[in-house]
Amino acid sequence: MRIAVQTDAFDLGEESQRFASDVATSGANAGAIVTFTGVVRGSDSGEMVAMEIEHYPGMTERAIEAITQEAQQRWSLADALVIHRHGQLVPGEQIMMVATAARHRADAFEAAEYLMDYLKSRAPFWKKELTQDGTGNWVEAKDSDEEALTRWD
């Protein structure tokens, strides 16, 4: 399991290859690897020029590690990876990546969705949409994101 909270961009291909290689050499006998990459999208109004993402170092990593360990146990994952960026990101930039490996694809897909739902709704990140005039609006939780978590209860 690897958790990274970072400002630097990541190379999706390199991270995917490293994850697959680590799984293959671990002897875990995984038959499925699922990856997901989230990208900063523009606001509905079209006024957003960047997204500012804040977090508390240490606390954020511990929270993501705990939920990833839960996913590993719940779906018998061979391995898991979560990368989440913070700082100022513009639309089109990669914001996060989740990778899961399991013996069977259903477990790998479900665990990846579980982690993505958690990252969207519960991980301790605070997001502000910055506009061209220099103002910013904090992004509030959406009901649909909260509802997505109920399927994992």
N, C-alpha and C positions, 0 to 999 in steps of 0.2 A: 504494500500500500504506500502510495506517495501522495502527499498533500502539498501544494505550493500556492501561496498567496503572494503575488508579485506585481511590480509595476511593469516589468519588461514584457514585450511581446513574446509569444512562443511560436515555434514552428510546428504546425499541426502534423505534417508528415514525419518529421523527426521524432516528435513525442509519440505518435502512433506506432512507429517502427520500434522505438525503444521499449514501449510497453509490450508489444507483441513478442519481441525478443526475450524480454524478462520472463514473460509467461511461458514461452517455449522452453527456456532453459531451467525453469523451476521444477519441472517434472510434475506439474499439477494436472496434466491430462485434460486441459481445457479444450473444448470443441467450439467455443464461441467467444468472440471479442466484439464488443459494441463500443463505438465512440460517438460522442456528440460534441459539437462545438457551437457555443452561443456567440452571436455577433451583435454589436451595438446597433440598434435600429434607430432611425430618426423618429422624432415625435410625430403624432398625428397632425399637429398644426404645421409642421415643417419648420418651426422656429428654432428648434434645438440645434446647436452647433457642436456640442460636446456633452458628455456625461461625466460627472465627477463622482467617483466612488470612494467612500471612506470606510475605514474599519479600525478596530482596536487590535494591534498586533498581539499575538499570543492567544488572546481570547478567540479570535476568528479561526485560527488554525486548530485550536483544541475542539471547538464546536464542530468543525467540518470533519475532523478526525473521528470524533465520537459517532457521528451519523454514518460515516463510511464504515466504521467497524460494525455498526449495527447492520448495515446492508450486507457486509461480508458474511455475517453469521446467518442472517435471514435467508439469503439466497445461495449459501455455500460458494461464495466467490473464490476463485483462485487468486485474483488480484483486483485492485481498483486504483484509479488515478483521478485526482481532482486538481485542476489548475484554475485559479480565479485571479483575475487582475484587479488592481485598484489604481487610483489616480485619475487623470483626465484622459478619456478615450473619445474618439470621434466616431460617428456612424460608419459602419463597415469594418471597424476593427474587431478582432476577436476579444471577447471578454472572459470566456471560460471554456473549459474542456472537461468532459467526464469520459472515462474509459472503464469498462468492466470486463472481466473474463470469468467464464463459468463453464462447467462441463456441457451444459445445454443452453441453447440460444434464448429460451423463454426466461431463464434466470438472469442471463446477462442483460437482456432488454429491460426486464422489470426493475432490476437493481439500478440500472442507468436512469430510468424514469424517476424512480424514487429519489435518487440523489439530485437530479435536476429539479424536481419539485421542491425538495428541501432547500437547495441553493436559491431558488427564486423567492421563497416565502419566509424561510426561517434563519438562514445563515446571517450572521451579524455584519451585514453591509448596509451602508446608507448611500442612496443615490440621489444626485441632484442634476436636473437637466439645465444646462447653461445655454442662454440665448445670445444672439448677436449683440444685443444692447447691454450685455454684461450682467443681466439679472439671472437668477436661478430659482428653480422650483424643486423642492424635495419631492421625490417620487413616492407616492403612497401605495400601500398594498392594495391589490385588486381582489375583489371577491372571488373571481375565477381562479386565481392562484391559491387562495385559501381553500376553496372547494376541492381543488386537485389533491390536496393533502389528505382529505377525508377517505380516499380510497385505500390508504395505507394503514388505517386504524385496525 
